Amino acid sequence: MIFIKKSRVKYPVINTPVSKLYLVQLQEKYPKGFYLNNGSKIKFINSRTNVSRFDVNIDFVNSAKVLGLILSMYYVFTLKRKVKKKIHESLYNVEDRLKEMRDELAKKKRTVINESPSFYSNEEE
C-alpha cells in the first residue's frame, strides 16, 4: 500500500473501485483520513466526508468491457459445442477416411498415387 506523508502524518492511498461498505470500514480504520485514487485525481476522504455520495460509477468503457466479456464467453461456449459436434461426426474409421481422401486427390490430379510411398519418390523398387 502506498502512503502519502503530509505534516508528519501518513495517509494511505486507496485505489478505486471501492464499495460504500468498504469506504465506511476505511473511515473507521483510518479516522485521520485517507486518499482515494480514481486514476485521474486523488481525493482526500476523512471521517466527516458524506459516504452516501459515492455510488457505483457506470461509464461507457466499463460497460463495454463487461459486454465484451459476456460476448466472448458466449462465443467460447458455442465454439466448444460446435467443435465437439464436428469431432463426433468425423470419428469414423480412419482407414476409410484416408481411402476417400486418396480417391478425391486422384480424381483432382488424375495421377496415380502410390499405396506405399517412400522417402525418395524418384527411386524405383
C-alpha positions in Angstrom: 0.0 0.0 0.0 1.2 3.5 -0.8 1.3 6.2 1.8 1.5 9.9 1.5 3.2 11.8 4.3 1.8 15.2 5.0 2.9 17.2 8.1 4.2 14.2 9.9 1.0 12.2 9.4 0.9 9.2 6.9 -2.2 8.9 4.9 -2.8 5.7 2.9 -3.8 5.8 -0.8 -6.7 3.5 -1.8 -7.3 2.7 -5.4 -10.9 2.6 -6.8 -13.4 1.0 -7.4 -14.5 0.6 -3.7 -17.9 -0.1 -2.3 -19.7 2.0 0.2 -19.3 -0.6 2.9 -15.5 -0.7 2.3 -15.4 3.1 2.5 -17.1 3.0 5.9 -14.7 0.4 7.1 -11.7 2.5 5.8 -13.1 5.6 7.7 -13.3 3.5 10.9 -9.8 2.1 10.3 -8.2 5.5 9.4 -10.0 8.2 11.4 -7.5 10.9 10.4 -8.3 10.3 6.8 -7.0 8.6 3.6 -6.7 9.4 -0.1 -8.9 7.8 -2.7 -7.2 7.4 -6.1 -9.6 7.0 -9.1 -6.9 7.1 -11.8 -7.2 10.7 -12.8 -7.1 12.5 -9.4 -6.6 11.9 -5.7 -9.3 12.9 -3.3 -8.9 13.2 0.4 -11.5 11.4 2.5 -11.9 11.9 6.3 -14.4 10.9 8.9 -16.6 14.0 8.1 -17.0 13.1 4.4 -20.5 12.1 3.3 -20.3 8.5 2.0 -23.8 8.4 0.5 -22.5 10.4 -2.5 -20.2 7.6 -3.5 -22.3 5.5 -5.9 -21.1 3.0 -8.4 -19.9 4.8 -11.5 -21.1 3.1 -14.6 -19.4 4.6 -17.7 -19.2 3.6 -21.3 -15.7 2.0 -21.1 -16.6 -0.3 -18.1 -19.9 -1.4 -19.6 -18.2 -2.1 -22.9 -15.7 -4.3 -21.1 -18.5 -6.2 -19.4 -20.4 -6.6 -22.6 -17.2 -7.8 -24.4 -16.6 -10.4 -21.6 -20.1 -11.7 -21.9 -19.9 -12.0 -25.7 -16.5 -13.7 -25.6 -17.7 -16.3 -23.0 -20.8 -17.0 -25.2 -18.6 -17.4 -28.3 -16.2 -19.7 -26.4 -19.1 -22.0 -25.2 -20.8 -22.1 -28.6 -17.5 -22.7 -30.4 -16.7 -25.5 -28.0 -20.1 -27.1 -28.7 -19.6 -26.9 -32.5 -16.1 -28.4 -32.3 -17.4 -31.3 -30.2 -20.2 -31.9 -32.7 -17.9 -31.9 -35.7 -15.4 -34.2 -33.9 -18.1 -36.7 -33.0 -19.4 -36.7 -36.6 -15.9 -37.3 -38.1 -14.9 -40.1 -35.8 -15.5 -43.0 -38.2 -12.8 -45.4 -39.4 -9.5 -43.7 -40.2 -8.7 -46.1 -42.9 -12.0 -45.4 -44.8 -11.4 -41.7 -44.4 -7.8 -41.9 -45.8 -9.1 -44.0 -48.7 -11.7 -41.4 -49.5 -9.1 -38.6 -49.4 -6.8 -40.6 -51.8 -9.7 -41.1 -54.2 -10.6 -37.4 -54.1 -7.0 -36.5 -54.7 -6.7 -39.0 -57.5 -9.8 -37.5 -59.2 -8.5 -34.0 -58.9 -4.9 -34.7 -60.0 -5.7 -37.5 -62.4 -2.4 -39.2 -61.4 -1.7 -42.5 -59.7 -0.9 -42.3 -56.0 1.4 -44.9 -54.7 0.0 -47.0 -52.0 3.4 -47.5 -50.4 5.1 -44.1 -50.6 8.8 -44.0 -50.0 11.0 -41.2 -48.9 12.7 -40.9 -52.3 9.9 -40.6 -54.9 12.2 -40.9 -57.9 13.7 -44.2 -56.7 12.4 -47.4 -58.4 11.8 -50.5 -56.4 
